């Protein structure tokens, strides 16, 4: 089995290192300064206090006949369209789109081919420090790597993907509706990121009690708004935000923002990708402003499969 990681940022680099460590032939497609850095230094990452280099093949272009079992698309949402257009002519059968989005997956299929996309979301966080990857997987009980199929005939690809993740020691879960999961995820992470942008000192957002109170109210409002639109919260533990007393929720938020988890998985991404998070903010609240049955995820315009 061969895999290609398209995008050599934090997420792409971490999954590339994990696959390579497991002995899976892994190629990484990169550009610009990151490509030059990888050519010069290799894909370096920290593990158990030591700096290591992943055994990867580095690519600056992708031939049409260079076929991989899976291509993992690890880019920001505003880069996804251009990437899928570039991948259109490549003959690899499956593209795992590890992208934070509320976009229409049917539109993405028109870019690169029907039946090629498995929508997913990474369970990871961290950063690049002087070109060295310092990142880790999210604890399984919080958020494993998540994916779904768009079409019933993709069942075999899903089974292969699970085996690939298992071999690399990557916790994963398959959900029934990735767009629903993404929407619930954004209802959670958008207010968390907004708190950093509104804080007097983002690194110490958890010290601002009024800000944590406001964030707790936003989280409750978002989850309840989704439920009013007939959307089942996914994962089900998000129900807690609907019923947990606001003072208790605000207290928990203060602890999370002050924690190592908050610094690694929340703060670093929010500070590194404000444009992406603000775009997702606009998408989320545009969706929530809609009313009526047209907002429900069962709308056929927003679902590719189910047929």
Buried (B, 14 or more C-beta within 10 A) or exposed (E): EBBBBBBBBBBBBBBBBBBBBBEBBBBBBBEEEBBEBBEEEBBBBBEEEEEBEBBBEBBEEBEEEBEBBBBBBBBBBEBBBEBBEBBBEBEBBBBBBBBBBBBBBBEBBEBBBEBBBBBBBBBBBBBBEEBBBBBBBBEEEEBBBBBBBBBEEBEEBBEBBBEBBEBBEBBBBBBEBBBBBBBBBBBBBBBBBBBBBEBEEBEEBBBBEEBBBBBBBBBBBBBBBBBEBEBBBBBEEBEBBBEBEEEEBBBBBBEBBBEEBBBBBBBBBBBBBBEBBBBBBEBBBEBBEEEEEEBEBEEEEBBBBEE
